[in-house]
Amino acid sequence: MEELLNTRVTVASTKPETVIETPAIVSRYNRLDLENMGITTLREVFNFIPGVIVQDALGGWATVQIRGIDEVFNQKVLFLLDGVPYHQPSHSLIPMEGVPWESISHVEVIRGPGAVFYGTQASGGVFNVITRKDIGQSSASVKVGSNGLKEGSGYYSREHTDESAIYIAAEYRAEDGYTATYNEIFPTVGLVTNEVDRYLERQSGLIRYTNQEFSLFAQAFSDTTVGINDGVTGEDTLQPFTLATKGQLIHIENSWSSDNSKTIIFSDYNHYTLDIEIDNLFAPDVGLLATKDNNGKDDYRFRIGGSFAYNVDESLDLVAGIEHETRSIGDYRLYFLEDPSTPLATSLEQGKVDELSAYVQVDYNFREWRFLIGGRYTDNELSGQKTTPRAGIVYQIDEYQSLKTLYSTGFNSPNPTQTSIYAPGIVLGNEGLTAEIVSTFDIAYSFSKSNILFVANVYSLEAQDFIERRFSESLGVVSFVNEGNFKRHGAELDFQMASNKSKLFLNLAYQKEGNTIDFDDPAAFNTPKLTISLGANTNFGDIHSIGGDVSYIGPRHNLDGYSIVNINYTARLTHFDLYVVARNVLDEEILNPDISSQDSDLVAHGEEGANYQLGARFYF
């Protein structure tokens, strides 16, 4: 209960703040709280947050929708690992499978652009995964379950001196998913129908060293997912599809603090590449391999920058920062799967893009009022220059309540896949794309007292030159356009209640334009009007705990709504826990619209059928 009532978030500001104080629409959930309610993966943690849907694409990986904004490779959501941006430079993939479960402390999510501190890829929202920093609380877990699930994860911390410490985590997970049917049409053969079993395998690790105000952080992961590819959208053509990704992140940071100021300098290197295999693309048993030259060594992002925060007096704070980022991609070649020695074509050519950005923010407090205004200047080598503002007013009704009026704008440059990919018969880029702009206006009421945390907000969202994937009748393939100029309106609620033995979480999101057909906003048809998440757990005595969660996603794209119910039981013993999770106990069929192209009628399946998980966690 004490943790709930003193909840602090950092993703929207330069210092920890309570939810009622922070000038953004932020949700925070602790991993262990949601685990006790039957949630067992990072994608499910994010899916629990109001306004957020995380679902399987046809290819099998996780796609994210925030307030109805999405893109098949997640180009519209910024993923942060301990505040450090982490995404793939050519396709904008995010490492949803790249963080060891035992290392996660909690997550924080901004719905909407939300803060001037973040640049490209934050048009839909910002996900921040915060890893554990506790000393002397090491743990390891093992898990088995239905669909061939096998998982092992561990976290270890050690303090070297009073001023330095090391943190290490690692994980391996493998599981089978749904069995999908694919249909392929060949000119000389006709229709070929078969099945493919989805499969996920991932491994990840991280290490952090801290010494006073110096921090060195390194992370690495790889994952392989098997699904199906939607081939030429507009025809009933599907091929088996395998996506393999690898990523490494190194971040170095040092800060200097005085009584009224803090200076931070940092540098990070993010290497992130992917291979794609499509079976039977040209003919039966004749497939395609898309891979980067030199094992993708030229696929990286290098960022360097710093920030300065100055407390002028008790009522005035100033923040300024500057960043320079280089995004590099190597030649992306297409090969026959059966003979990967000679390239058929170059799908993406080697190149680099530099982006310089700077931001400033003024934060002024006067009695019960807080006024915030700031802006971020971006100079992207290809997308040009843009200044995006942010403003907010927070009125503190009393120590327990606040009212917020917030405005923020996001600037999102197209990635190289959207502008330059060349895969004849499958997808073609559009060199004429410009950056998209997403602006949001929120009014929120926040309450935190005794054992209750409650946030309710309404919002208006406006998109300009929104980048969309569409099937082009003239080209006969999927391509990209700046045709999205639309408005959205909605409301969200986030409720949390705690006692010494129990916790109850409830949230919902409503989108007025959801599940409607709008040519200027095709994604609205893929967006449910209503989503609801409910989770609870309670302790019986000193040993037993039982909990569960229900997630409801409303109708969309001619698909019925569905509810997923999970139940968790945990026995807490002296040095270890035993737990069993019954998942999808209603045996719902999970069907979601495929977003590879917004006008596709194809359906992506989620986790298959009712299933279970058994696990143990050891403390040392």
C-alpha positions as CSV (number, residue, x, y, z in Angstrom):
1,M,0.0,0.0,0.0
2,E,2.8,2.4,0.9
3,E,4.4,1.9,-2.6
4,L,1.0,2.8,-4.3
5,L,0.5,5.9,-2.3
6,N,4.0,7.2,-2.9
7,T,4.1,6.2,-6.6
8,R,6.7,8.3,-8.5
9,V,7.1,8.6,-12.3
10,T,10.1,10.0,-14.2
11,V,9.2,9.6,-17.8
12,A,7.5,13.1,-18.1
13,S,10.0,15.1,-16.1
14,T,13.7,15.5,-15.1
15,K,12.9,14.5,-11.5
16,P,10.6,11.9,-9.8
17,E,7.1,13.3,-9.3
18,T,3.8,11.9,-8.1
19,V,1.1,11.1,-10.7
20,I,-1.0,14.0,-9.5
21,E,1.9,16.4,-9.9
22,T,3.4,15.3,-13.2
23,P,2.5,17.4,-16.3
24,A,1.5,14.5,-18.6
25,I,-0.9,11.6,-18.8
26,V,1.2,8.9,-17.3
27,S,0.4,5.4,-16.1
28,R,2.8,3.3,-13.9
29,Y,2.5,-0.3,-13.0
30,N,4.9,-2.6,-11.0
31,R,5.8,-5.9,-12.6
32,L,5.2,-8.0,-9.4
33,D,1.7,-6.5,-8.9
34,L,0.6,-7.5,-12.4
35,E,2.4,-10.9,-12.1
36,N,0.3,-11.6,-9.0
37,M,-2.8,-11.0,-11.2
38,G,-1.8,-13.5,-13.9
39,I,0.3,-11.3,-16.3
40,T,3.5,-13.0,-17.3
41,T,5.1,-11.0,-20.2
42,L,6.2,-7.5,-20.9
43,R,3.7,-7.2,-23.8
44,E,0.9,-8.1,-21.4
45,V,2.0,-5.5,-18.9
46,F,1.8,-2.8,-21.5
47,N,-1.5,-4.2,-22.8
48,F,-3.0,-3.6,-19.3
49,I,-2.5,0.2,-19.5
50,P,-5.5,2.3,-20.6
51,G,-5.5,3.3,-24.2
52,V,-2.9,0.7,-25.1
53,I,-3.4,-2.5,-27.1
54,V,-0.4,-4.9,-27.7
55,Q,-1.3,-7.7,-30.1
56,D,0.3,-10.3,-32.5
57,A,0.8,-9.3,-36.1
58,L,0.5,-11.9,-38.8
59,G,4.3,-12.4,-38.6
60,G,4.0,-13.2,-34.9
61,W,5.7,-10.3,-33.3
62,A,4.0,-7.7,-31.0
63,T,2.4,-4.6,-32.6
64,V,1.4,-1.7,-30.4
65,Q,-1.6,0.6,-30.6
66,I,-1.9,3.7,-28.5
67,R,-5.1,5.8,-28.7
68,G,-5.7,4.0,-32.0
69,I,-2.3,5.0,-33.5
70,D,-0.2,2.1,-34.7
71,E,2.2,0.8,-37.4
72,V,3.1,-2.8,-38.2
73,F,6.8,-2.4,-37.1
74,N,5.9,0.0,-34.3
75,Q,7.3,3.2,-35.9
76,K,4.9,5.3,-33.9
77,V,5.9,4.3,-30.3
78,L,9.1,5.3,-28.6
79,F,10.6,2.5,-26.5
80,L,12.9,3.5,-23.6
81,L,15.0,1.2,-21.5
82,D,15.8,3.0,-18.3
83,G,15.1,6.3,-20.2
84,V,17.4,5.4,-23.2
85,P,15.7,5.2,-26.7
86,Y,16.0,1.8,-28.2
87,H,14.7,1.0,-31.7
88,Q,15.8,-0.5,-35.0
89,P,17.0,2.2,-37.5
90,S,15.6,0.8,-40.8
91,H,12.2,-0.6,-39.8
92,S,11.7,1.0,-36.3
93,L,11.2,-2.3,-34.5
94,I,11.2,-2.2,-30.7
95,P,12.7,-4.8,-28.3
96,M,9.4,-6.0,-26.7
97,E,11.1,-9.4,-26.2
98,G,14.5,-8.0,-25.2
99,V,14.2,-7.4,-21.5
100,P,14.7,-10.2,-18.9
101,W,11.5,-10.6,-16.9
102,E,13.2,-10.8,-13.5
103,S,15.1,-7.5,-14.2
104,I,11.9,-5.4,-14.6
105,S,10.9,-3.1,-11.7
106,H,8.0,-1.3,-13.3
107,V,6.8,0.4,-16.5
108,E,5.7,4.0,-17.2
109,V,3.7,5.0,-20.3
110,I,2.9,8.4,-21.6
111,R,-0.2,8.4,-23.9
112,G,0.4,10.9,-26.6
113,P,3.7,12.7,-27.4
114,G,3.8,14.0,-23.8
115,A,7.3,15.5,-23.2
116,V,9.8,17.7,-25.0
117,F,12.7,15.4,-24.0
118,Y,11.8,12.8,-26.7
119,G,12.0,13.1,-30.4
120,T,11.4,10.8,-33.4
121,Q,9.0,7.8,-32.9
122,A,7.1,9.3,-30.0
123,S,4.0,10.4,-32.0
124,G,1.8,7.7,-30.4
125,G,3.3,7.5,-27.0
126,V,6.4,6.7,-24.9
127,F,7.1,3.3,-23.2
128,N,9.7,3.3,-20.5
129,V,10.9,0.0,-18.9
130,I,12.6,0.6,-15.6
131,T,14.9,-2.1,-14.4
132,R,15.5,-3.1,-10.8
133,K,18.2,-1.2,-8.8
134,D,17.7,-3.0,-5.5
135,I,20.7,-4.4,-3.7
136,G,20.6,-7.7,-1.9
137,Q,17.3,-8.9,-3.5
138,S,18.6,-11.3,-6.2
139,S,16.2,-13.8,-7.7
140,A,15.8,-16.5,-10.3
141,S,12.7,-18.0,-11.8
142,V,11.9,-21.1,-14.0
143,K,8.6,-21.6,-15.8
144,V,7.0,-24.3,-17.9
145,G,3.6,-24.5,-19.5
146,S,1.3,-25.2,-22.4
147,N,2.3,-24.6,-26.0
148,G,5.8,-25.9,-25.2
149,L,6.7,-23.0,-22.9
150,K,10.1,-23.1,-21.3
151,E,11.5,-20.0,-19.5
152,G,14.4,-19.3,-17.2
153,S,15.2,-15.8,-15.9
154,G,17.5,-14.3,-13.2
155,Y,18.6,-11.1,-11.6
156,Y,21.7,-10.6,-9.4
157,S,22.9,-7.4,-7.7
158,R,26.0,-6.8,-5.6
159,E,27.4,-3.7,-3.8
160,H,31.2,-3.4,-4.2
161,T,31.6,-0.3,-2.0
162,D,29.3,2.3,-0.5
163,E,29.5,4.1,-3.8
164,S,29.5,1.4,-6.5
165,A,27.4,-1.6,-7.4
166,I,26.8,-4.1,-10.2
167,Y,23.5,-5.5,-11.6
168,I,23.2,-8.5,-13.9
169,A,20.1,-10.2,-15.5
170,A,19.5,-12.8,-18.1
171,E,16.7,-14.8,-19.6
172,Y,15.8,-17.6,-22.1
173,R,12.3,-18.3,-23.3
174,A,10.8,-20.5,-26.0
175,E,7.2,-21.3,-26.8
176,D,4.9,-22.5,-29.5
177,G,1.8,-20.4,-30.5
178,Y,-1.1,-20.8,-32.8
179,T,-1.2,-23.0,-35.8
180,A,-2.0,-20.8,-38.8
181,T,-3.2,-21.8,-42.3
182,Y,-1.6,-20.2,-45.3
183,N,-2.9,-20.0,-48.8
184,E,-0.7,-19.4,-51.8
185,I,-1.7,-18.8,-55.4
186,F,0.9,-19.6,-58.1
187,P,0.3,-19.0,-61.9
188,T,1.2,-22.5,-63.0
189,V,0.3,-24.5,-59.9
190,G,-2.8,-22.8,-58.6
191,L,-3.8,-22.7,-54.9
192,V,-1.5,-24.3,-52.4
193,T,-2.8,-24.6,-48.8
194,N,-0.8,-25.8,-45.7
195,E,-0.2,-25.0,-42.1
196,V,2.6,-23.3,-40.1
197,D,3.2,-23.4,-36.4
198,R,4.1,-20.2,-34.8
199,Y,7.2,-20.3,-32.7
200,L,9.0,-17.8,-30.4
201,E,12.5,-18.1,-29.1
202,R,14.3,-15.3,-27.3
203,Q,17.4,-14.7,-25.1
204,S,18.5,-11.5,-23.4
205,G,20.9,-10.2,-20.9
206,L,21.9,-6.9,-19.3
207,I,24.6,-5.6,-17.0
208,R,24.8,-2.3,-15.2
209,Y,27.7,-0.7,-13.2
210,T,27.3,2.4,-11.1
211,N,29.8,4.4,-9.2
212,Q,28.4,7.6,-7.5
213,E,27.0,9.6,-10.4
214,F,28.6,7.5,-13.2
215,S,26.6,4.7,-14.9
216,L,27.6,2.1,-17.6
217,F,24.8,0.0,-19.0
218,A,25.0,-2.8,-21.6
219,Q,22.2,-5.0,-23.0
220,A,21.9,-7.6,-25.7
221,F,19.1,-9.8,-27.0
222,S,18.0,-11.9,-29.9
223,D,14.6,-13.4,-30.8
224,T,13.1,-15.4,-33.6
225,T,9.4,-15.5,-34.4
226,V,7.6,-17.6,-36.9
227,G,4.2,-16.6,-38.4
228,I,2.7,-15.8,-41.8
229,N,3.3,-13.0,-44.2
230,D,0.4,-11.3,-46.0
231,G,2.0,-11.4,-49.4
232,V,0.4,-9.2,-51.9
233,T,-2.3,-7.5,-49.9
234,G,-5.6,-7.5,-51.7
235,E,-5.4,-11.1,-52.6
236,D,-5.9,-14.2,-50.4
237,T,-2.2,-15.0,-50.4
238,L,-0.2,-15.9,-47.3
239,Q,3.2,-17.4,-47.0
240,P,5.2,-18.8,-44.0
241,F,7.3,-16.0,-42.5
242,T,10.2,-15.9,-40.1
243,L,11.6,-12.8,-38.4
244,A,14.9,-12.9,-36.6
245,T,16.3,-9.9,-34.7
246,K,19.4,-9.1,-32.7
247,G,20.1,-6.0,-30.7
248,Q,22.8,-4.5,-28.5
249,L,22.8,-1.3,-26.5
250,I,25.6,0.4,-24.6
251,H,24.9,3.6,-22.7
252,I,27.4,5.7,-20.7
253,E,26.2,8.6,-18.5
254,N,27.7,10.9,-15.9
255,S,26.1,13.6,-13.9
256,W,27.2,16.5,-11.7
257,S,24.9,18.0,-9.0
258,S,25.0,21.0,-6.9
259,D,22.4,22.5,-4.5
260,N,20.4,24.0,-7.3
261,S,21.5,22.4,-10.6
262,K,22.2,19.1,-12.3
263,T,24.2,18.5,-15.5
264,I,24.1,15.2,-17.4
265,I,26.2,14.1,-20.4
266,F,25.6,10.8,-22.1
267,S,26.4,8.7,-25.1
268,D,24.9,5.5,-26.4
269,Y,25.3,3.0,-29.2
270,N,22.4,0.9,-30.4
271,H,23.1,-1.9,-32.9
272,Y,19.9,-3.6,-34.0
273,T,19.3,-5.7,-37.1
274,L,16.8,-8.2,-38.6
275,D,16.6,-11.0,-41.1
276,I,13.3,-12.0,-42.8
277,E,12.6,-15.3,-44.5
278,I,9.4,-15.9,-46.6
279,D,8.9,-19.4,-47.8
280,N,7.3,-20.3,-51.1
281,L,7.2,-16.7,-52.3
282,F,8.0,-17.3,-55.9
283,A,6.9,-20.9,-56.3
284,P,6.4,-24.0,-54.0
285,D,9.7,-24.4,-52.1
286,V,11.2,-21.3,-53.6
287,G,11.5,-18.6,-50.9
288,L,13.1,-15.3,-50.2
289,L,15.7,-14.3,-47.6
290,A,16.1,-10.6,-46.8
291,T,19.3,-9.9,-44.8
292,K,21.8,-7.2,-44.1
293,D,25.3,-7.3,-45.4
294,N,28.2,-8.0,-42.9
295,N,25.7,-9.4,-40.3
296,G,24.1,-5.9,-40.1
297,K,27.2,-4.2,-38.6
298,D,26.1,-1.0,-40.4
299,D,22.7,-1.0,-38.7
300,Y,23.1,1.3,-35.7
301,R,22.1,4.4,-34.0
302,F,24.7,6.6,-32.2
303,R,23.6,9.3,-29.9
304,I,25.4,11.9,-27.8
305,G,24.1,14.8,-25.8
306,G,23.5,16.4,-22.5
307,S,21.0,18.3,-20.4
308,F,21.1,21.0,-17.7
309,A,18.5,21.6,-15.1
310,Y,18.6,24.7,-12.9
311,N,16.5,25.5,-9.9
312,V,16.3,29.3,-9.9
313,D,14.3,29.5,-6.7
314,E,11.4,27.6,-5.0
315,S,9.0,28.5,-7.8
316,L,11.1,28.4,-11.0
317,D,12.9,25.6,-12.7
318,L,14.7,25.7,-16.1
319,V,15.7,22.7,-18.2
320,A,17.6,22.6,-21.5
321,G,19.2,19.9,-23.5
322,I,20.8,19.0,-26.8
323,E,21.3,15.7,-28.7
324,H,22.9,14.6,-31.9
325,E,22.0,11.2,-33.4
326,T,23.3,9.3,-36.4
327,R,21.1,6.6,-37.8
328,S,22.9,4.2,-40.2
329,I,21.7,1.2,-42.2
330,G,23.6,-1.2,-44.3
331,D,22.7,-2.7,-47.7
332,Y,19.6,-4.9,-47.3
333,R,19.8,-7.7,-49.9
334,L,17.3,-10.2,-51.2
335,Y,18.4,-13.8,-51.8
336,F,16.8,-17.1,-52.8
337,L,16.5,-19.1,-49.6
338,E,17.9,-22.1,-51.3
339,D,21.0,-20.2,-52.6
340,P,21.9,-17.3,-50.3
341,S,25.2,-16.7,-52.1
342,T,24.2,-14.4,-55.0
343,P,21.8,-11.4,-54.2
344,L,18.7,-11.0,-56.4
345,A,18.4,-7.3,-55.6
346,T,19.1,-4.6,-53.1
347,S,16.0,-3.9,-51.1
348,L,17.5,-1.0,-49.0
349,E,20.7,0.8,-49.9
350,Q,23.3,1.8,-47.4
351,G,22.9,5.2,-45.9
352,K,23.0,7.5,-42.9
353,V,20.8,10.2,-41.5
354,D,21.9,12.8,-39.0
355,E,19.4,14.5,-36.7
356,L,20.1,17.4,-34.3
357,S,17.6,18.3,-31.7
358,A,17.5,20.7,-28.8
359,Y,14.8,21.4,-26.2
360,V,14.1,24.0,-23.4
361,Q,11.4,24.0,-20.8
362,V,10.3,26.5,-18.2
363,D,8.5,25.3,-15.1
364,Y,6.9,27.9,-12.8
365,N,4.9,27.4,-9.6
366,F,2.7,30.0,-8.1
367,R,0.8,29.0,-5.0
368,E,-1.6,26.2,-6.2
369,W,-0.7,26.7,-9.8
370,R,2.0,25.1,-12.0
371,F,2.7,26.5,-15.4
372,L,4.9,24.7,-17.9
373,I,6.0,25.7,-21.4
374,G,8.6,24.3,-23.6
375,G,9.6,23.2,-27.1
376,R,11.8,20.9,-29.0
377,Y,13.7,21.9,-32.2
378,T,14.5,19.1,-34.6
379,D,16.7,19.3,-37.7
380,N,16.5,16.0,-39.6
381,E,18.7,15.7,-42.6
382,L,15.9,14.3,-44.7
383,S,12.7,15.6,-43.1
384,G,13.8,19.1,-42.5
385,Q,13.4,21.4,-39.5
386,K,10.5,21.6,-37.1
387,T,9.8,23.1,-33.6
388,T,7.2,21.2,-31.6
389,P,5.7,22.9,-28.5
390,R,4.5,21.6,-25.2
391,A,2.5,23.4,-22.5
392,G,0.7,22.5,-19.4
393,I,-1.2,24.0,-16.4
394,V,-1.6,22.0,-13.2
395,Y,-3.9,23.3,-10.5
396,Q,-3.4,21.7,-7.1
397,I,-6.9,21.6,-5.6
398,D,-5.4,20.4,-2.3
399,E,-2.7,17.9,-1.3
400,Y,-4.7,15.0,-2.7
401,Q,-6.2,16.4,-6.0
402,S,-5.2,18.2,-9.1
403,L,-6.6,19.4,-12.4
404,K,-4.5,19.4,-15.5
405,T,-4.7,21.0,-18.9
406,L,-2.0,19.7,-21.3
407,Y,-0.9,20.3,-24.9
408,S,1.9,18.4,-26.6
409,T,3.1,17.8,-30.2
410,G,5.2,15.0,-31.7
411,F,7.4,15.2,-34.8
412,N,8.1,11.8,-36.4
413,S,10.4,11.4,-39.4
414,P,9.7,8.5,-41.8
415,N,12.1,5.6,-41.5
416,P,14.2,4.3,-44.5
417,T,11.8,1.4,-45.0
418,Q,8.9,3.8,-45.5
419,T,10.9,6.0,-47.9
420,S,13.2,3.7,-49.8
421,I,12.4,0.0,-49.6
422,Y,12.4,-1.9,-52.9
423,A,10.7,-5.3,-52.9
424,P,8.9,-5.7,-56.2
425,G,5.6,-7.4,-55.8
426,I,5.6,-7.0,-52.0
427,V,6.2,-3.4,-50.8
428,L,7.7,-0.2,-52.2
429,G,8.9,2.9,-50.4
430,N,7.8,6.5,-51.2
431,E,10.7,9.0,-51.4
432,G,8.2,11.8,-51.3
433,L,7.1,11.2,-47.6
434,T,7.4,14.0,-45.1
435,A,7.4,13.9,-41.3
436,E,4.1,13.4,-39.5
437,I,2.8,15.7,-36.8
438,V,0.6,14.5,-34.0
439,S,-0.9,17.0,-31.5
440,T,-2.9,16.1,-28.3
441,F,-4.9,18.2,-25.9
442,D,-5.8,16.6,-22.6
443,I,-7.9,17.7,-19.6
444,A,-7.3,15.4,-16.5
445,Y,-8.4,15.1,-12.9
446,S,-6.1,13.2,-10.5
447,F,-6.8,12.0,-7.0
448,S,-4.5,10.3,-4.5
449,K,-5.5,9.8,-0.9
450,S,-5.4,7.0,1.7
451,N,-5.3,3.8,-0.3
452,I,-6.7,5.1,-3.7
453,L,-5.1,6.5,-6.8
454,F,-7.5,7.7,-9.5
455,V,-6.9,9.5,-12.8
456,A,-9.6,10.4,-15.4
457,N,-8.9,12.4,-18.6
458,V,-10.5,13.4,-21.9
459,Y,-8.4,14.1,-24.9
460,S,-8.5,15.4,-28.5
461,L,-5.9,14.2,-30.9
462,E,-5.1,15.7,-34.3
463,A,-2.8,14.2,-36.9
464,Q,-1.2,15.9,-39.9
465,D,0.5,14.2,-42.8
466,F,0.1,10.9,-40.9
467,I,2.2,8.2,-42.5
468,E,0.1,5.1,-43.4
469,R,0.6,1.8,-45.1
470,R,-1.8,1.2,-47.9
471,F,-2.3,-1.1,-50.8
472,S,-1.6,0.8,-54.0
473,E,-3.9,-0.2,-56.9
474,S,-1.6,1.5,-59.4
475,L,1.6,-0.1,-58.1
476,G,0.0,-3.5,-57.2
477,V,1.8,-3.6,-53.9
478,V,1.8,-2.0,-50.4
479,S,3.3,1.4,-50.2
480,F,3.3,4.4,-47.9
481,V,1.5,7.8,-48.0
482,N,1.1,11.0,-46.1
483,E,-2.7,10.9,-46.5
484,G,-3.7,10.9,-42.8
485,N,-5.2,14.2,-41.7
486,F,-7.7,13.4,-39.0
487,K,-9.0,14.0,-35.5
488,R,-9.7,11.6,-32.6
489,H,-11.5,12.1,-29.3
490,G,-11.6,9.9,-26.3
491,A,-11.6,9.4,-22.6
492,E,-9.5,7.2,-20.2
493,L,-9.7,6.1,-16.6
494,D,-7.0,4.7,-14.4
495,F,-8.0,3.5,-10.9
496,Q,-5.7,1.7,-8.3
497,M,-6.6,0.7,-4.8
498,A,-4.4,-1.0,-2.2
499,S,-4.8,-2.4,1.3
500,N,-2.3,-4.3,3.5
501,K,-3.4,-7.6,1.9
502,S,-5.0,-6.7,-1.5
503,K,-4.8,-4.6,-4.6
504,L,-7.4,-3.7,-7.2
505,F,-6.6,-2.1,-10.6
506,L,-9.2,-1.0,-13.1
507,N,-8.8,1.1,-16.2
508,L,-10.7,1.7,-19.4
509,A,-10.3,3.7,-22.6
510,Y,-13.1,5.0,-24.9
511,Q,-12.5,6.3,-28.5
512,K,-15.4,8.1,-30.1
513,E,-14.2,7.4,-33.7
514,G,-13.3,3.7,-33.0
515,N,-14.6,1.0,-35.2
516,T,-15.8,3.5,-37.9
517,I,-14.9,3.7,-41.6
518,D,-13.1,7.0,-42.4
519,F,-11.0,7.3,-45.6
520,D,-8.8,9.9,-44.0
521,D,-8.4,7.8,-40.9
522,P,-8.3,4.1,-41.9
523,A,-6.8,3.0,-38.6
524,A,-10.1,4.0,-36.9
525,F,-11.7,0.9,-38.3
526,N,-9.0,-1.2,-36.5
527,T,-9.6,0.6,-33.2
528,P,-12.1,-0.6,-30.7
529,K,-14.5,2.0,-29.1
530,L,-14.0,0.5,-25.7
531,T,-11.2,-1.4,-23.9
532,I,-11.3,-2.4,-20.2
533,S,-8.7,-4.0,-17.9
534,L,-9.4,-5.3,-14.4
535,G,-6.9,-6.9,-12.1
536,A,-7.0,-7.9,-8.4
537,N,-5.1,-10.0,-6.0
538,T,-5.4,-10.8,-2.2
539,N,-3.2,-12.6,0.3
540,F,-4.5,-15.3,2.7
541,G,-2.4,-15.5,5.7
542,D,1.4,-15.4,5.3
543,I,1.7,-17.9,2.5
544,H,-1.2,-17.9,0.0
545,S,-2.1,-15.4,-2.7
546,I,-4.7,-15.5,-5.4
547,G,-5.3,-13.0,-8.2
548,G,-6.7,-12.6,-11.6
549,D,-7.1,-10.2,-14.5
550,V,-9.7,-9.6,-17.2
551,S,-8.9,-7.7,-20.4
552,Y,-11.7,-6.7,-22.8
553,I,-11.1,-5.5,-26.3
554,G,-14.3,-4.3,-28.1
555,P,-15.5,-5.0,-31.6
556,R,-13.5,-3.6,-34.6
557,H,-12.9,-4.3,-38.3
558,N,-15.9,-6.6,-38.6
559,L,-14.5,-8.7,-35.7
560,D,-16.4,-9.4,-32.4
561,G,-15.0,-8.2,-29.1
562,Y,-13.4,-10.7,-26.8
563,S,-12.3,-11.0,-23.1
564,I,-9.2,-12.7,-21.8
565,V,-9.3,-14.0,-18.2
566,N,-6.2,-15.2,-16.3
567,I,-6.0,-16.5,-12.8
568,N,-2.9,-16.8,-10.6
569,Y,-2.2,-18.7,-7.4
570,T,1.1,-18.2,-5.5
571,A,2.4,-19.9,-2.4
572,R,5.2,-17.9,-0.7
573,L,7.6,-20.0,1.3
574,T,10.8,-19.1,3.1
575,H,13.2,-18.7,0.2
576,F,11.1,-19.4,-2.8
577,D,7.6,-19.0,-4.3
578,L,5.6,-21.5,-6.2
579,Y,2.9,-20.3,-8.6
580,V,0.4,-21.6,-11.2
581,V,-1.4,-19.5,-13.8
582,A,-4.5,-20.5,-15.7
583,R,-4.6,-18.4,-18.8
584,N,-7.5,-17.6,-21.2
585,V,-9.7,-19.7,-19.0
586,L,-12.8,-18.8,-21.1
587,D,-11.0,-20.4,-24.1
588,E,-11.6,-17.3,-26.2
589,E,-10.5,-17.2,-29.9
590,I,-8.3,-14.1,-30.1
591,L,-8.7,-12.5,-33.5
592,N,-7.2,-9.1,-34.4
593,P,-7.1,-7.1,-37.6
594,D,-3.8,-7.3,-39.5
595,I,-2.3,-3.8,-39.7
596,S,0.3,-4.6,-42.4
597,S,-2.1,-2.5,-44.6
598,Q,-5.0,-0.6,-43.2
599,D,-7.4,-1.8,-45.9
600,S,-6.6,-5.5,-45.5
601,D,-9.3,-7.9,-44.4
602,L,-6.8,-10.4,-43.1
603,V,-6.9,-11.5,-39.5
604,A,-4.0,-12.1,-37.0
605,H,-4.5,-14.7,-34.3
606,G,-3.3,-14.3,-30.8
607,E,-2.4,-16.9,-28.2
608,E,-4.1,-20.2,-28.9
609,G,-6.8,-21.5,-26.5
610,A,-6.9,-22.0,-22.7
611,N,-3.5,-22.8,-21.3
612,Y,-1.5,-22.9,-18.1
613,Q,1.9,-22.1,-16.6
614,L,3.8,-23.5,-13.6
615,G,6.7,-21.7,-12.1
616,A,9.0,-21.2,-9.2
617,R,11.0,-18.2,-8.0
618,F,14.0,-18.5,-5.7
619,Y,15.5,-15.6,-3.6
620,F,19.1,-15.4,-2.6
